[in-house]
Structure formats: C-alpha cells, structure tokens
Amino acid sequence: MNKSSLWTWIGVIVAVVIAWFVIELLFHVMFFVAKLAAVAVVAVIVYFVLHLLFSRGEE
C-alpha cells in the first residue's frame, strides 16, 4: 500500500465520521423543531378551550 492510498483511506474515514456527526446534529435540530411545533399547536388548542370555558361562565 503506497502513501497516497493510505491518505485516501484516512480521508474517507474522516469524511464518514464528520458526516455522521453532522447528520446526528441535523436530526437533533429537526426533532427539537418538530417538538417545539407540536407544543405550540397543543398550547393554542388548550388556550382556545380554556377561553371558551371561561367566557361561558361570564355570560
């Protein structure tokens, strides 16, 4: 195995490791954004339900 072939393999391994961490980070960010969106939707629904319940009591 010559020197350039060795560096090629090292480059491939480093590229795969970096790609692995980038994809892992991307999935964590996507999961956080999806979770945040779900919390926002549920909060809006709860707000409107509570608003309806308390506005009926005032009439």
C-alpha positions as CSV (number, residue, x, y, z in Angstrom):
1,M,0.0,0.0,0.0
2,N,1.5,3.3,-1.0
3,K,1.4,6.6,0.9
4,S,-1.4,8.2,-1.3
5,S,-3.6,5.2,-0.9
6,L,-3.2,5.3,2.9
7,W,-4.1,9.0,2.9
8,T,-7.1,8.3,0.7
9,W,-8.4,5.8,3.2
10,I,-7.8,8.1,6.1
11,G,-9.6,10.9,4.2
12,V,-12.6,8.6,3.6
13,I,-12.8,7.5,7.2
14,V,-12.6,11.2,8.4
15,A,-15.2,12.2,5.9
16,V,-17.6,9.5,7.1
17,V,-17.0,10.4,10.8
18,I,-17.7,14.1,10.1
19,A,-20.8,13.3,8.0
20,W,-22.1,11.0,10.9
21,F,-21.8,13.9,13.4
22,V,-23.3,16.4,11.0
23,I,-26.3,14.2,10.3
24,E,-26.7,13.4,14.0
25,L,-26.8,17.1,14.8
26,L,-29.2,17.8,12.0
27,F,-31.6,15.1,13.2
28,H,-31.4,16.5,16.8
29,V,-32.3,20.0,15.5
30,M,-35.1,18.7,13.4
31,F,-36.5,16.7,16.3
32,F,-36.3,19.8,18.5
33,V,-38.1,22.0,15.9
34,A,-40.9,19.3,15.5
35,K,-41.3,19.1,19.2
36,L,-41.5,22.8,19.5
37,A,-44.1,23.0,16.8
38,A,-46.2,20.2,18.5
39,V,-46.0,22.1,21.8
40,A,-47.2,25.3,20.1
41,V,-50.1,23.6,18.5
42,V,-51.2,22.0,21.7
43,A,-50.8,25.3,23.6
44,V,-53.0,27.1,21.1
45,I,-55.7,24.4,21.4
46,V,-55.6,24.5,25.2
47,Y,-55.7,28.3,25.1
48,F,-58.9,28.3,23.0
49,V,-60.5,25.5,25.1
50,L,-59.8,27.5,28.3
51,H,-61.0,30.7,26.7
52,L,-64.3,29.0,25.7
53,L,-64.8,27.6,29.2
54,F,-64.2,30.8,31.0
55,S,-66.1,33.0,28.6
56,R,-69.2,30.9,29.0
57,G,-69.1,31.5,32.8
58,E,-69.2,35.3,32.4
59,E,-72.4,35.4,30.3
